[in-house]
Amino acid sequence: MDSEQRKKIIEKYLESYNSFHIEQMIKLLDKEIVFRNYSNGELTAETKGIDEFRTLAEKSAKVFSNRHQTMIDYQEIDDRVKIQIEYEATLAMDLPNGLNRGDKLQLKGTSIFRFHDGKLLLIEDFS
């Protein structure tokens, strides 16, 4: 798999994420996908395997009325791809942390991807 193919898969993943097309996201994943989300250096979510990923993706989709990740930088480092993202979202519900429905989130972060046989094997999000 070459650099252009990896970049296209990541772009398709982001496009599917932004448009809430969970099944399109799932098609891009290896069956052993590992997903981790870190916020302020703390692991806040982790899934192993497609079923756990799907459950988290479906749950997360209900939290936002809209969301958009934009890739602003792309780097290949050894067997991983590291991208810088800008993230914007609007909450669809009140959250226990004090954020309310209609609140807008804006973050910058980093995502790291690894591939296996043309599919995403690892996704780590840092914000």
JORAHU-V181900 format. One line per field, one symbol per residue. ss: DSSP state (h for helix, s for strand, l for the rest). A space follows every 50 residues. Layout:
ss = ???
This chain:
ss = llhhhhhhhhhhhhhhhhlllhhhhhhlsssssssssssllssssssslh hhhhhhhhhhhllssssssssssssssllsssssssssssslllllllll lllsssssssssssssllssssssssl
